[in-house]
Structure formats: C-alpha cells, structure tokens
C-alpha cells in the first residue's frame, strides 16, 4: 500500500532531482522509494575490511575541526549526478 509523504527540501535540489528523474524516464517518488529501500536493507553489522594500502594511509592527513564530510559528500554527489 502506498502512503503519501511530505518532505521539506530546498527548491534548487527539487528542480535538479525532477530533471534527473525526467532524464531517466522515472518518477521522483520511484527514485526516492528505491533509494530508501537500498538504504534500509544494508546491514550495519559487517565492518568493512581495510586493505593494507588504505591502512597505511590512515592518519596521514587531517581536516579542519568544523569540516562536515556529509555536507561535502552531498555537495559532490549532487554536482556529479544532478
């Protein structure tokens, strides 16, 4: 059964998302629903095993204290895909 959901999202993000959905011949609701399915089906109990190369890089750089990686990741992915 489908249920209506109201989201509060920046207008510019909505416009880009609608264009993306149209270009892919899909509805925005379908894209969001499938994303949420993938997001909620990922098991959190299996830690990712780091390769020796990645382990050697660990701690080799630092970020500013106010660095928000989620914000930067969202920005980068939006620029790439929208």
C-alpha positions as CSV (number, residue, x, y, z in Angstrom):
1,X,0.0,0.0,0.0
2,X,1.4,3.4,-0.9
3,X,1.3,6.3,1.5
4,X,1.8,10.0,0.9
5,X,4.9,11.5,2.4
6,X,5.7,15.2,2.7
7,X,9.4,16.3,2.6
8,X,11.0,19.7,3.1
9,X,13.8,20.1,0.6
10,X,15.5,23.1,-1.0
11,X,13.8,24.3,-4.2
12,X,17.0,24.0,-6.2
13,X,17.5,20.4,-5.1
14,X,13.9,19.5,-6.1
15,X,14.3,21.1,-9.5
16,X,17.5,19.2,-10.2
17,X,16.0,16.0,-8.9
18,X,13.0,16.4,-11.1
19,X,15.1,17.0,-14.1
20,X,17.2,13.9,-13.3
21,X,14.1,11.8,-12.9
22,X,12.7,13.0,-16.2
23,X,16.0,12.3,-18.0
24,X,15.9,8.8,-16.6
25,X,12.2,8.3,-17.5
26,X,11.3,7.6,-13.9
27,X,9.2,9.4,-11.3
28,X,10.9,11.2,-8.4
29,X,8.8,9.1,-6.0
30,X,10.1,5.9,-7.6
31,X,13.7,7.1,-7.3
32,X,13.3,8.1,-3.7
33,X,11.5,4.9,-2.8
34,X,14.2,2.7,-4.3
35,X,16.9,4.7,-2.6
36,X,15.2,4.3,0.8
37,X,14.8,0.5,0.1
38,X,18.6,0.2,-0.6
39,X,19.5,2.4,2.4
40,X,17.4,0.4,4.8
41,X,18.4,-3.0,3.6
42,X,22.1,-2.5,4.1
43,X,23.4,-4.5,7.1
44,X,25.3,-2.4,9.6
45,X,26.9,-5.2,11.5
46,X,29.6,-6.1,8.8
47,X,32.5,-3.8,9.2
48,X,34.5,-3.1,6.0
49,X,37.9,-4.7,5.9
50,X,40.6,-2.2,5.0
51,X,43.2,-3.1,2.5
52,X,46.9,-2.8,3.5
53,X,47.2,0.3,1.2
54,X,44.3,2.1,2.9
55,X,45.6,1.1,6.4
56,X,48.9,2.7,5.5
57,X,47.2,6.0,4.6
58,X,45.1,6.1,7.8
59,X,46.0,9.2,9.8
60,X,48.2,10.7,7.0
61,X,46.1,13.9,6.8
62,X,43.8,15.9,8.9
63,X,40.7,18.0,8.3
64,X,39.6,21.3,9.9
65,X,37.7,20.9,13.1
66,X,34.5,22.3,11.5
67,X,34.7,20.0,8.4
68,X,31.3,18.4,7.7
69,X,32.1,15.4,5.4
70,X,28.4,14.5,4.9
71,X,27.7,18.1,3.6
72,X,30.8,17.9,1.3
73,X,29.8,14.4,0.1
74,X,26.2,15.5,-0.6
75,X,27.6,18.6,-2.5
76,X,30.0,16.5,-4.6
77,X,27.4,13.8,-5.4
78,X,24.8,16.5,-6.3
79,X,27.3,18.2,-8.7
80,X,28.1,14.8,-10.2
81,X,24.6,13.4,-10.7
82,X,22.3,16.4,-10.9
